[in-house]
Structure formats: C-alpha cells, structure tokens
Amino acid sequence: MVLKTDSFPAQITQQEADRLLRKDFNKAIRAAERLTDLTGNKKIAVAHFIFAKGVGRFMRSNLRQMVNNHQPIDNEILKWCYYTKPNGTKVKSEYSYRIRVWELEMYKRNDAPLNLVQQVNNHLFLAMN
C-alpha cells in the first residue's frame, strides 16, 4: 500500500519492487491469519484475495463467513469479478475473473511443496498473460 507520505524515485529496481510487493503481501497474510483459521494453500488464496480487494471488504463479505464456516466458496468468490460502470451497469472483468479462478484453484488445491514466492510469482505471470 502506498501512503501519501511515501516517496519513490522516478524508477525503482526490480529488487526494491519485489521487496515492496512482499511487504504488502505479508500484511495480507497476517490479516488472513487473524481473520481465519486457514493454513497452507487456503491461507495463501485468501491472503491474495485480501491483497487484491482489501481487508475491509473481506471482513464485511459473505466470503469470509463461508470460509470461517468451512463452506464451499466457489460461487461466492467468482462474484468478485464484476465492476459497476458509471451508469450502474455491472460488467464482468475477464482479468478479475482469471484472478478469482486462480484463487479458487489455490484454495481447493492440496498443500503442494511449492513455496509462497513460487506460488505468487506463478500467479503474477499467469495474470499478466
């Protein structure tokens, strides 16, 4: 998260960008730990959702209730790929949809030996292509 008091040079190195991304994602992981009892890939998936949509939105969501009640989240998480146009029309974002599908796949995956950095990097690569 960039604050008004933050300042950055015109360019930052890849290493600095990675450090900032990890710092922000770690905040999302801590929020997922605080707000759920999840572990492993489920925690990573929810942390990514929090990273993308914000902790406040997750806290107020039906998704959080479903996660904490150990209910299937398939339909609920896929609702989070829409945006509202100025005229009030809801539109599906294919980009957001692909991200929610990735989060759902991660949530449902058995805990595999991929480490956190590999999982997030794999997602970022897929989301950009």
C-alpha atoms as an extended CHARMM CRD file, in Angstrom:
* protein
*
       129  EXT
         1         1  MET       CA              0.0000000000        0.0000000000        0.0000000000  PROA      1               0.0000000000
         2         2  VAL       CA              1.3620000000        3.4000000000       -0.9540000000  PROA      2               0.0000000000
         3         3  LEU       CA              0.7240000000        6.1760000000        1.5200000000  PROA      3               0.0000000000
         4         4  LYS       CA              0.6080000000        9.9020000000        0.7760000000  PROA      4               0.0000000000
         5         5  THR       CA              3.7550000000       10.3050000000        2.8640000000  PROA      5               0.0000000000
         6         6  ASP       CA              5.6670000000        7.7180000000        0.7870000000  PROA      6               0.0000000000
         7         7  SER       CA              8.0200000000        8.9600000000       -1.8730000000  PROA      7               0.0000000000
         8         8  PHE       CA              9.8470000000        6.9920000000       -4.5080000000  PROA      8               0.0000000000
         9         9  PRO       CA             12.4980000000        7.8580000000       -7.0450000000  PROA      9               0.0000000000
        10        10  ALA       CA             11.4270000000        8.0720000000      -10.6720000000  PROA      10              0.0000000000
        11        11  GLN       CA             12.4670000000        4.4470000000      -11.0370000000  PROA      11              0.0000000000
        12        12  ILE       CA             12.9640000000        1.6210000000       -8.5900000000  PROA      12              0.0000000000
        13        13  THR       CA             14.9350000000       -1.5460000000       -9.0640000000  PROA      13              0.0000000000
        14        14  GLN       CA             13.3330000000       -4.9310000000       -9.5610000000  PROA      14              0.0000000000
        15        15  GLN       CA             14.7340000000       -5.8920000000       -6.1550000000  PROA      15              0.0000000000
        16        16  GLU       CA             13.0330000000       -2.8930000000       -4.4960000000  PROA      16              0.0000000000
        17        17  ALA       CA              9.7650000000       -3.6400000000       -6.2990000000  PROA      17              0.0000000000
        18        18  ASP       CA              9.9150000000       -7.2530000000       -5.0850000000  PROA      18              0.0000000000
        19        19  ARG       CA             10.6290000000       -6.0840000000       -1.5330000000  PROA      19              0.0000000000
        20        20  LEU       CA              7.6190000000       -3.7360000000       -1.5760000000  PROA      20              0.0000000000
        21        21  LEU       CA              5.3690000000       -6.4520000000       -3.0090000000  PROA      21              0.0000000000
        22        22  ARG       CA              6.4860000000       -8.9460000000       -0.3500000000  PROA      22              0.0000000000
        23        23  LYS       CA              5.9520000000       -6.3670000000        2.4020000000  PROA      23              0.0000000000
        24        24  ASP       CA              2.3770000000       -5.6900000000        1.2660000000  PROA      24              0.0000000000
        25        25  PHE       CA              1.5870000000       -9.3540000000        0.6840000000  PROA      25              0.0000000000
        26        26  ASN       CA              2.8970000000      -10.2000000000        4.1620000000  PROA      26              0.0000000000
        27        27  LYS       CA              0.3260000000       -7.7610000000        5.5780000000  PROA      27              0.0000000000
        28        28  ALA       CA             -2.3870000000       -9.6600000000        3.7200000000  PROA      28              0.0000000000
        29        29  ILE       CA             -1.0840000000      -12.9620000000        5.0830000000  PROA      29              0.0000000000
        30        30  ARG       CA             -1.1920000000      -11.6030000000        8.6360000000  PROA      30              0.0000000000
        31        31  ALA       CA             -4.7720000000      -10.4280000000        8.0380000000  PROA      31              0.0000000000
        32        32  ALA       CA             -5.7540000000      -13.8760000000        6.7430000000  PROA      32              0.0000000000
        33        33  GLU       CA             -4.1830000000      -15.4350000000        9.8500000000  PROA      33              0.0000000000
        34        34  ARG       CA             -6.0070000000      -13.0030000000       12.1230000000  PROA      34              0.0000000000
        35        35  LEU       CA             -9.4100000000      -13.3500000000       10.4420000000  PROA      35              0.0000000000
        36        36  THR       CA             -9.4740000000      -17.0870000000        9.6410000000  PROA      36              0.0000000000
        37        37  ASP       CA             -8.1260000000      -20.3860000000       10.9100000000  PROA      37              0.0000000000
        38        38  LEU       CA             -6.7760000000      -21.3440000000        7.4850000000  PROA      38              0.0000000000
        39        39  THR       CA             -3.3770000000      -22.8070000000        6.7390000000  PROA      39              0.0000000000
        40        40  GLY       CA             -1.3990000000      -23.7500000000        3.6500000000  PROA      40              0.0000000000
        41        41  ASN       CA             -2.8020000000      -23.0430000000        0.2120000000  PROA      41              0.0000000000
        42        42  LYS       CA             -6.1760000000      -21.9250000000        1.5790000000  PROA      42              0.0000000000
        43        43  LYS       CA             -4.4400000000      -19.2140000000        3.5980000000  PROA      43              0.0000000000
        44        44  ILE       CA             -2.4090000000      -18.1530000000        0.5380000000  PROA      44              0.0000000000
        45        45  ALA       CA             -5.5700000000      -17.9230000000       -1.5890000000  PROA      45              0.0000000000
        46        46  VAL       CA             -7.4540000000      -15.8420000000        0.9780000000  PROA      46              0.0000000000
        47        47  ALA       CA             -4.3990000000      -13.6520000000        1.5750000000  PROA      47              0.0000000000
        48        48  HSD       CA             -4.2170000000      -12.9900000000       -2.1480000000  PROA      48              0.0000000000
        49        49  PHE       CA             -7.9040000000      -12.0590000000       -2.1900000000  PROA      49              0.0000000000
        50        50  ILE       CA             -7.2790000000       -9.6730000000        0.7330000000  PROA      50              0.0000000000
        51        51  PHE       CA             -4.2440000000       -8.2510000000       -1.0750000000  PROA      51              0.0000000000
        52        52  ALA       CA             -6.3370000000       -7.6120000000       -4.1970000000  PROA      52              0.0000000000
        53        53  LYS       CA             -9.6510000000       -6.4710000000       -2.6960000000  PROA      53              0.0000000000
        54        54  GLY       CA             -8.6870000000       -5.1020000000        0.7020000000  PROA      54              0.0000000000
        55        55  VAL       CA             -9.0120000000       -6.3390000000        4.2560000000  PROA      55              0.0000000000
        56        56  GLY       CA            -12.1050000000       -4.2380000000        4.9600000000  PROA      56              0.0000000000
        57        57  ARG       CA            -14.0220000000       -5.6850000000        2.0340000000  PROA      57              0.0000000000
        58        58  PHE       CA            -13.0390000000       -9.2030000000        3.1000000000  PROA      58              0.0000000000
        59        59  MET       CA            -14.0660000000       -8.5570000000        6.7060000000  PROA      59              0.0000000000
        60        60  ARG       CA            -17.5650000000       -7.4690000000        5.6220000000  PROA      60              0.0000000000
        61        61  SER       CA            -18.0010000000      -10.1760000000        2.9940000000  PROA      61              0.0000000000
        62        62  ASN       CA            -20.0770000000      -13.3080000000        2.7860000000  PROA      62              0.0000000000
        63        63  LEU       CA            -16.8710000000      -14.9270000000        1.5560000000  PROA      63              0.0000000000
        64        64  ARG       CA            -15.2890000000      -14.5310000000        4.9830000000  PROA      64              0.0000000000
        65        65  GLN       CA            -18.3280000000      -16.0960000000        6.6550000000  PROA      65              0.0000000000
        66        66  MET       CA            -18.2420000000      -19.0230000000        4.2510000000  PROA      66              0.0000000000
        67        67  VAL       CA            -14.5050000000      -19.5270000000        4.7550000000  PROA      67              0.0000000000
        68        68  ASN       CA            -14.8710000000      -19.4530000000        8.5270000000  PROA      68              0.0000000000
        69        69  ASN       CA            -17.8370000000      -21.8510000000        8.3860000000  PROA      69              0.0000000000
        70        70  HSD       CA            -15.8590000000      -24.2070000000        6.0950000000  PROA      70              0.0000000000
        71        71  GLN       CA            -18.4900000000      -23.9350000000        3.3550000000  PROA      71              0.0000000000
        72        72  PRO       CA            -17.7390000000      -24.1800000000       -0.3740000000  PROA      72              0.0000000000
        73        73  ILE       CA            -16.7190000000      -20.7620000000       -1.7320000000  PROA      73              0.0000000000
        74        74  ASP       CA            -16.8520000000      -21.4730000000       -5.4750000000  PROA      74              0.0000000000
        75        75  ASN       CA            -19.8470000000      -19.3140000000       -6.3820000000  PROA      75              0.0000000000
        76        76  GLU       CA            -19.1410000000      -16.6140000000       -3.8230000000  PROA      76              0.0000000000
        77        77  ILE       CA            -15.5560000000      -15.8480000000       -4.8130000000  PROA      77              0.0000000000
        78        78  LEU       CA            -16.4900000000      -15.6730000000       -8.5010000000  PROA      78              0.0000000000
        79        79  LYS       CA            -18.9540000000      -12.8670000000       -7.6980000000  PROA      79              0.0000000000
        80        80  TRP       CA            -15.9210000000      -10.6670000000       -7.0430000000  PROA      80              0.0000000000
        81        81  CYS       CA            -15.0050000000      -10.2000000000      -10.7160000000  PROA      81              0.0000000000
        82        82  TYR       CA            -17.5470000000       -7.5080000000      -11.5560000000  PROA      82              0.0000000000
        83        83  TYR       CA            -17.2890000000       -3.7430000000      -11.5750000000  PROA      83              0.0000000000
        84        84  THR       CA            -20.0160000000       -1.1300000000      -11.8970000000  PROA      84              0.0000000000
        85        85  LYS       CA            -19.9730000000        1.3620000000      -14.7430000000  PROA      85              0.0000000000
        86        86  PRO       CA            -20.9430000000        4.9980000000      -14.0550000000  PROA      86              0.0000000000
        87        87  ASN       CA            -24.4220000000        4.2770000000      -15.4670000000  PROA      87              0.0000000000
        88        88  GLY       CA            -24.9060000000        1.4940000000      -12.8710000000  PROA      88              0.0000000000
        89        89  THR       CA            -24.4310000000       -1.4340000000      -15.2450000000  PROA      89              0.0000000000
        90        90  LYS       CA            -22.4340000000       -4.3580000000      -13.8360000000  PROA      90              0.0000000000
        91        91  VAL       CA            -19.7050000000       -5.6710000000      -16.1130000000  PROA      91              0.0000000000
        92        92  LYS       CA            -17.6070000000       -8.8010000000      -15.7330000000  PROA      92              0.0000000000
        93        93  SER       CA            -13.8600000000       -8.1960000000      -15.8050000000  PROA      93              0.0000000000
        94        94  GLU       CA            -12.1190000000      -11.1230000000      -17.5040000000  PROA      94              0.0000000000
        95        95  TYR       CA             -8.8760000000      -10.1140000000      -15.7940000000  PROA      95              0.0000000000
        96        96  SER       CA            -10.5010000000      -10.1940000000      -12.3410000000  PROA      96              0.0000000000
        97        97  TYR       CA            -12.2750000000      -13.4180000000      -13.2400000000  PROA      97              0.0000000000
        98        98  ARG       CA             -8.9570000000      -15.1260000000      -14.0640000000  PROA      98              0.0000000000
        99        99  ILE       CA             -7.5580000000      -13.9510000000      -10.7280000000  PROA      99              0.0000000000
       100       100  ARG       CA            -10.5810000000      -15.2270000000       -8.7730000000  PROA      100             0.0000000000
       101       101  VAL       CA            -10.3320000000      -18.5820000000      -10.6160000000  PROA      101             0.0000000000
       102       102  TRP       CA             -6.6410000000      -18.7900000000       -9.6510000000  PROA      102             0.0000000000
       103       103  GLU       CA             -7.5350000000      -18.0250000000       -6.0180000000  PROA      103             0.0000000000
       104       104  LEU       CA            -10.2540000000      -20.6820000000       -6.0850000000  PROA      104             0.0000000000
       105       105  GLU       CA             -7.8860000000      -23.2520000000       -7.5880000000  PROA      105             0.0000000000
       106       106  MET       CA             -5.2810000000      -22.4110000000       -4.9430000000  PROA      106             0.0000000000
       107       107  TYR       CA             -7.9250000000      -22.6520000000       -2.2060000000  PROA      107             0.0000000000
       108       108  LYS       CA             -9.0080000000      -26.1010000000       -3.3680000000  PROA      108             0.0000000000
       109       109  ARG       CA             -5.5060000000      -27.4360000000       -4.0340000000  PROA      109             0.0000000000
       110       110  ASN       CA             -3.9110000000      -29.8580000000       -1.6480000000  PROA      110             0.0000000000
       111       111  ASP       CA             -0.9260000000      -28.2970000000        0.0500000000  PROA      111             0.0000000000
       112       112  ALA       CA              1.7780000000      -28.8100000000       -2.5370000000  PROA      112             0.0000000000
       113       113  PRO       CA              5.5020000000      -28.3390000000       -1.9870000000  PROA      113             0.0000000000
       114       114  LEU       CA              5.6130000000      -25.0120000000       -3.8810000000  PROA      114             0.0000000000
       115       115  ASN       CA              6.7770000000      -22.2480000000       -1.6170000000  PROA      115             0.0000000000
       116       116  LEU       CA              4.9050000000      -18.9610000000       -1.2520000000  PROA      116             0.0000000000
       117       117  VAL       CA              7.1800000000      -16.9850000000       -3.5650000000  PROA      117             0.0000000000
       118       118  GLN       CA              6.8090000000      -19.5950000000       -6.3360000000  PROA      118             0.0000000000
       119       119  GLN       CA              3.0220000000      -19.6340000000       -5.9370000000  PROA      119             0.0000000000
       120       120  VAL       CA              2.6530000000      -15.8580000000       -6.0770000000  PROA      120             0.0000000000
       121       121  ASN       CA              5.1570000000      -15.4940000000       -8.9280000000  PROA      121             0.0000000000
       122       122  ASN       CA              3.3230000000      -18.1820000000      -10.9200000000  PROA      122             0.0000000000
       123       123  HSD       CA              0.0590000000      -16.3020000000      -10.4020000000  PROA      123             0.0000000000
       124       124  LEU       CA              1.5140000000      -12.9240000000      -11.3600000000  PROA      124             0.0000000000
       125       125  PHE       CA              2.9190000000      -14.4350000000      -14.5590000000  PROA      125             0.0000000000
       126       126  LEU       CA             -0.4130000000      -16.0450000000      -15.4570000000  PROA      126             0.0000000000
       127       127  ALA       CA             -2.4330000000      -12.9270000000      -14.6390000000  PROA      127             0.0000000000
       128       128  MET       CA             -0.2470000000      -10.7690000000      -16.8600000000  PROA      128             0.0000000000
       129       129  ASN       CA             -0.5580000000      -13.0620000000      -19.8830000000  PROA      129             0.0000000000
